[in-house]
Amino acid sequence: MTCGRRILGLLAKGAGIVRMKTSVILTVIGPDRPGLVSAVAARARSAGGNWLESRMTQLAGQFAGVVLLEVDTENADALEAALRGLAGDSLQVHIQRGSELPPAARHPVVLDLIGHDRPGIVQDITAVLSRHGVSVETLETACEPGSMTGEPMFRAKARLGVPEGLDLHTLQDDLEALANELMVDLELHDPLQEPPEAVA
């Protein structure tokens, strides 16, 4: 999917019309309450916004969500105004338009990690990734009791964008060394290839 403005060939009744599209990214955070998602969807629809993607969760009693909307460029300002109307009652709203530049070509790689929880795991892992120019496209983490000991276990699953030309063996070696230092189990694998290759 291409973010930002894109040209869609839309055939109107009796005439060919080319309409510019604009991507609008909405982030919201505030106290969780029933009907919040419905309110976001209603305002987006009222301004002609098309709901494309979203990530939503509840963290420590707070609702946090990110939504990607698409709208005819001529209606983008009206959509933003409608979404800003959500602000209030402790709900924070931020709106950003998508980039018009195409994303750089990257190879998808999935990283899975589990180990005893301790401060700094995410920073240590992402520092290695950053050093190799690897982007974190999605990241899901959780801390939950271990099935045997009940001790807190940290789990992470990330979808990475690896630059073309990067030697995956070099990246794997660096992650393996860090996994051993952190005493965590870490797997790095291509989602299109099975089985995953363990690096710890």
Secondary structure by P-SEA (a helix, b strand, c coil): ccccbbbbbcccccbbbbbbbbbbbbbbbcccccaaaaaaaaaaaaabbbbccbbbbbcccbbbbbbbbbccccaaaaaaaaaaccccccbbbbbbbbbcccccbbbbbbbbbbccccccaaaaaaaaaaaacccccbbbbbbbbbcccccbbbbbbbbbbbcccccaaaaaaaaaaaaaaacbbbbbbccccccccccc
